[in-house]
Amino acid sequence: MASSDKGDLTRGRIITAAGSLFSKKGYGNTTLSDILRVADITKGGFYFHFDSKESLGLAVIDTMVRVWVDNVLAECVRAKDPLQRLVTMFELQAKLDSKSEFSGFLLIALLAAEMSDDDHAFIERLSEMFEAWHDSVERMLERGKEMGVFRADLECDGVAMLILSAIEGAVLLHRIDRSGRHYRHMLGTLKKNLRNLLIS
């Protein structure tokens, strides 16, 4: 294996370890020692890839974006029916959440709640991430209006915000009820009621 490939694998292992720890313990409560232990890497190996815990945190956020785009958004846009695109988004997100400890929705909620006004880089990156998700959902809604499938008076910006806020709320409930029952019920209810919300 080429050294560059090994380096990419090691960097990915560090990001995965950090994402898992941030999801379980929070960013502030996760120490560098925790990350080194879970990633099974030396401090020197860590600093070869990242110059600080903050730069690692930003890399985790960037990875969440790529995971969501590759595993959810890319599949959603393949559906021709605009309502099915949104339903697919819920189904794929639930599937992703069951496999990944930092698939995006959970960690973005936790990090956003934890960051202070002084954490400018994190707040900016999290804001960009949320706006990208919001814009992708809004485009799905706008496309449905253009096709005459969704209500002509649908306020796409607000509905997109409502959908994402409901998902974030469900994710936070998942932190309280680790069985996932409330999370699955919330997403299922939202998915079932989309037709009433979007179609007159």
C-alpha positions as CSV (number, residue, x, y, z in Angstrom):
1,M,0.0,0.0,0.0
2,A,1.4,3.4,-0.9
3,S,2.3,5.7,1.9
4,S,-0.2,8.3,0.8
5,D,-3.0,5.6,1.1
6,K,-1.8,4.6,4.5
7,G,-1.9,8.3,5.5
8,D,-5.4,8.7,4.3
9,L,-6.5,5.6,6.2
10,T,-4.9,6.9,9.4
11,R,-6.4,10.3,9.0
12,G,-9.8,8.7,8.4
13,R,-9.4,6.5,11.5
14,I,-8.7,9.6,13.6
15,I,-11.7,11.4,12.2
16,T,-14.0,8.4,12.9
17,A,-12.7,8.0,16.4
18,A,-13.2,11.7,17.1
19,G,-16.7,11.8,15.6
20,S,-17.7,8.8,17.7
21,L,-16.3,10.3,20.9
22,F,-17.8,13.8,20.2
23,S,-21.2,12.1,19.8
24,K,-20.9,10.2,23.1
25,K,-19.0,12.7,25.3
26,G,-19.3,16.0,23.6
27,Y,-16.5,18.0,22.1
28,G,-15.3,19.7,25.3
29,N,-15.3,16.6,27.3
30,T,-13.3,14.6,24.7
31,T,-9.6,14.8,25.4
32,L,-6.7,14.3,23.0
33,S,-5.8,11.2,25.0
34,D,-9.3,9.8,24.4
35,I,-8.8,10.3,20.7
36,L,-5.3,8.8,20.6
37,R,-6.6,5.8,22.5
38,V,-9.6,5.1,20.4
39,A,-7.8,5.8,17.1
40,D,-4.8,3.7,18.3
41,I,-2.3,6.3,17.3
42,T,0.6,8.2,18.9
43,K,0.6,11.9,19.6
44,G,3.2,12.4,16.9
45,G,1.0,10.5,14.5
46,F,-1.9,12.8,15.4
47,Y,0.0,16.0,14.8
48,F,1.3,14.7,11.5
49,H,-2.4,14.9,10.3
50,F,-3.9,17.7,12.4
51,D,-2.3,20.7,14.1
52,S,-4.9,20.9,16.8
53,K,-8.1,19.4,18.3
54,E,-10.0,22.3,16.6
55,S,-8.7,21.4,13.1
56,L,-9.7,17.8,13.8
57,G,-13.2,19.0,14.8
58,L,-13.6,20.9,11.6
59,A,-12.5,17.9,9.6
60,V,-15.2,15.8,11.4
61,I,-17.8,18.3,10.3
62,D,-16.5,18.3,6.7
63,T,-16.7,14.5,6.8
64,M,-20.3,14.6,7.9
65,V,-21.1,16.7,4.9
66,R,-19.5,14.3,2.5
67,V,-21.2,11.3,4.2
68,W,-24.6,12.9,3.9
69,V,-24.1,14.1,0.3
70,D,-22.7,10.7,-0.8
71,N,-25.2,8.5,1.1
72,V,-28.4,10.5,1.2
73,L,-28.5,13.4,-1.2
74,A,-27.0,11.6,-4.2
75,E,-29.7,8.9,-3.8
76,C,-32.6,11.3,-3.2
77,V,-32.1,13.1,-6.5
78,R,-32.4,9.9,-8.5
79,A,-36.1,9.6,-7.6
80,K,-38.2,11.3,-10.2
81,D,-41.2,11.9,-8.0
82,P,-40.6,14.9,-5.7
83,L,-42.5,13.4,-2.7
84,Q,-40.6,10.2,-3.1
85,R,-37.3,12.2,-2.9
86,L,-38.2,13.5,0.5
87,V,-39.4,10.1,1.7
88,T,-36.2,8.6,0.4
89,M,-34.3,11.2,2.4
90,F,-35.9,10.0,5.6
91,E,-35.4,6.4,4.9
92,L,-31.8,6.8,4.0
93,Q,-31.1,9.0,6.9
94,A,-32.6,6.5,9.3
95,K,-30.5,3.7,7.7
96,L,-27.4,5.9,8.0
97,D,-28.0,6.7,11.6
98,S,-28.3,3.0,12.4
99,K,-24.9,2.4,10.9
100,S,-22.9,5.5,11.8
101,E,-22.3,7.1,15.1
102,F,-21.7,10.5,13.6
103,S,-23.8,10.6,10.5
104,G,-24.6,14.2,10.8
105,F,-27.9,15.1,12.4
106,L,-27.0,14.0,15.9
107,L,-23.5,15.5,16.0
108,I,-24.5,18.8,14.4
109,A,-27.2,19.2,17.1
110,L,-24.8,18.4,19.9
111,L,-22.0,20.6,18.6
112,A,-24.3,23.5,18.0
113,A,-25.6,23.3,21.5
114,E,-22.1,23.1,23.0
115,M,-20.3,25.8,21.1
116,S,-20.0,29.3,22.6
117,D,-19.9,32.6,20.8
118,D,-16.1,32.4,20.9
119,D,-16.0,29.3,18.8
120,H,-16.2,31.3,15.6
121,A,-14.8,28.6,13.2
122,F,-17.1,25.9,14.5
123,I,-20.2,28.1,14.4
124,E,-19.4,29.2,10.9
125,R,-18.8,25.7,9.6
126,L,-21.9,24.3,11.4
127,S,-24.0,27.1,10.0
128,E,-22.7,26.4,6.5
129,M,-23.5,22.7,7.0
130,F,-27.1,23.4,8.1
131,E,-27.7,25.9,5.3
132,A,-26.5,23.3,2.8
133,W,-29.0,20.7,4.1
134,H,-31.7,23.3,4.3
135,D,-31.1,24.5,0.7
136,S,-31.1,20.9,-0.6
137,V,-34.5,20.2,1.0
138,E,-35.8,23.6,-0.2
139,R,-34.8,22.7,-3.8
140,M,-36.7,19.4,-3.5
141,L,-39.8,21.4,-2.4
142,E,-39.4,24.0,-5.1
143,R,-39.0,21.3,-7.8
144,G,-42.3,19.7,-6.6
145,K,-44.0,23.1,-6.9
146,E,-42.7,23.6,-10.4
147,M,-43.9,20.1,-11.4
148,G,-47.4,20.9,-10.0
149,V,-47.1,18.0,-7.5
150,F,-46.9,20.2,-4.4
151,R,-49.3,23.0,-3.4
152,A,-48.8,26.2,-5.3
153,D,-48.9,28.2,-2.1
154,L,-46.2,26.1,-0.4
155,E,-43.7,28.2,1.5
156,C,-40.7,26.2,0.7
157,D,-38.1,28.0,2.9
158,G,-40.2,27.6,6.0
159,V,-41.3,24.1,5.3
160,A,-37.7,23.0,4.7
161,M,-36.8,24.6,8.1
162,L,-39.7,22.8,9.7
163,I,-38.6,19.4,8.3
164,L,-35.0,19.8,9.4
165,S,-36.0,21.1,12.9
166,A,-38.3,18.1,13.4
167,I,-35.5,15.8,12.4
168,E,-33.0,17.5,14.8
169,G,-35.6,17.3,17.6
170,A,-36.1,13.6,16.9
171,V,-32.3,13.1,17.0
172,L,-32.1,14.8,20.4
173,L,-34.9,12.6,21.7
174,H,-32.7,9.7,20.6
175,R,-30.1,10.8,23.1
176,I,-32.6,10.4,25.9
177,D,-34.2,7.2,24.7
178,R,-31.4,5.0,23.4
179,S,-33.8,2.4,22.2
180,G,-34.5,4.6,19.3
181,R,-38.3,4.2,19.7
182,H,-39.1,7.9,19.8
183,Y,-36.7,8.7,17.0
184,R,-38.2,6.1,14.7
185,H,-41.7,7.2,15.6
186,M,-41.0,10.8,15.0
187,L,-39.4,10.2,11.6
188,G,-42.2,7.8,10.7
189,T,-44.9,10.3,11.7
190,L,-43.2,13.1,9.7
191,K,-42.8,10.9,6.7
192,K,-46.5,9.8,6.8
193,N,-47.8,13.4,7.1
194,L,-45.7,14.9,4.3
195,R,-48.4,14.2,1.8
196,N,-51.0,16.2,3.9
197,L,-48.5,19.0,4.4
198,L,-47.3,19.3,0.8
199,I,-50.2,18.3,-1.4
200,S,-53.6,20.0,-1.4
